[in-house]
Amino acid sequence: MKKIAITGNIASGKSEVEKIISELGFKILDTDKVSHDILNKDDEAKKEILSIFGSDILDNGSISRKKLAEIVFKDKDKLTRLEKIIHPLVFKKIGEFFAQNKNEEMCFVSIPQLFETRTQAAFDKVLLISAKEETRLKRLMKRNNLSEDEARLRIDIQMSESLKISKSDFVIYNDKDLNYLKEQVNCALTLLRLLP
């Protein structure tokens, strides 16, 4: 089984690529969804997060991702502390996912913080989804209902896209329409099958 990481900076279009790959019949794990589940379904993690951030991040008894994001995108120390709780639990889930699907030809894990967490060695190939910064900025403002300053703050905290491109095996450019994106995904899948 080939273990493929899908990564890319915020609002680059990873979810759309995940959807295309999933529709083609491949198994895919979305670590964003895993992280969201951990926030409210893992009692130990929730307790630890509340001890750091306080009960202000709660919304009807659940941890509000929006409130949490507003804090961590302005405070790198708190972001690091949150990641130390979440990341080991996410990687446990990735291990379970690979074990459950060991007979598949290829398995995909969408992991936005792949390079930031220095975990690319756990995968056979890295597929980066790329989009121009202005495109990502517009998408992020629209998707998350953010001001330009708030959106830029989230974009600027991430590793530069050019550095991520240099570290990836394949790059899919997502600045055009859906058909163009599908063509690139199919091309990348063909190459992934052929390459050792």
QUIMO-V416512 format. One record per helix or strand. SS is the DSSP state (A for helix, B for strand). FROM is the first residue (numbers start at 1). TO is the last residue. If there is no record, write none. Layout:
BEGIN
ss=SS from=FROM to=TO
ss=SS from=FROM to=TO
END
This chain:
BEGIN
ss=B from=2 to=7
ss=A from=14 to=23
ss=B from=27 to=30
ss=A from=31 to=41
ss=A from=43 to=53
ss=A from=55 to=57
ss=B from=58 to=59
ss=B from=62 to=63
ss=A from=65 to=72
ss=A from=76 to=100
ss=B from=106 to=110
ss=A from=120 to=122
ss=B from=125 to=130
ss=A from=133 to=144
ss=A from=148 to=156
ss=A from=161 to=167
ss=B from=170 to=173
ss=A from=178 to=194
END
